[in-house]
Amino acid sequence: MARVDFYILEQAKDTERLTFTCRLADKAVKQGLNVHVHSESSAQAQQLDKLMWTFRQDSFVPHVLAENKTDQPNPVVIGHQQPDKYEADVLINLTAEVPAWYIGFERVAEIVDSSEQARESGRARFRWYREQGCEPQTHKIG
C-alpha cells in the first residue's frame, strides 16, 4: 500500500504550487529517491522543466521531460501521461484526479493550493484514498 501525503498550501497561486513541487522533488532526490511528477498538461510539464533550473539560486534538480526520456537514469521525470515503466519511488500528482496507476509507487504526494476548486478536488481525492485502505497524512505548508 502506498504512503499518501497531502501538502496543503496557504497560497492559491499556481507558481507557489509548482515551486513547492520543485522543493519536494529536490528533497526526495537528496534522500536517494526517484520521482515522477504527474502534471496536468504538456504546458505545465514545460513550466516545471524550466522551474527545476531556477526555483532556488543555488539548486538544480536533475530531471527530464517524459517525452525526452532515454535509457539513462533520471532522478526526476516530469510528464502528463501514464509512464511506460514505474521506475520512481515517489509520485507527485498535480492533477485533480487520482491516477489509476498510483499503486505502482511507494509514496504519493498530493499538492493542494488554497483555491476553493483545488480544496474540493483535494477532499475528494483524500476520501478516495481512504476508501482504498490508505491512511493519508496531511501537512500544512505556510
CORSUL-V493138 format. One record per run of one state. SS is the DSSP state (helix for helix, strand for strand, loop for the rest). FROM is the first residue (numbers start at 1). TO is the last residue. Records with the same first field share a line. If there is no record, write none. Layout:
SS=FROM-TO, FROM-TO
This chain:
loop=1-2, 10-13, 31-34, 39-41, 55-62, 69-75, 80-89, 94-99, 105-106, 113-115, 132-136, 142-142
strand=3-9, 35-38, 63-65, 76-79, 90-93, 107-112, 137-141
helix=14-30, 42-54, 66-68, 100-104, 116-131
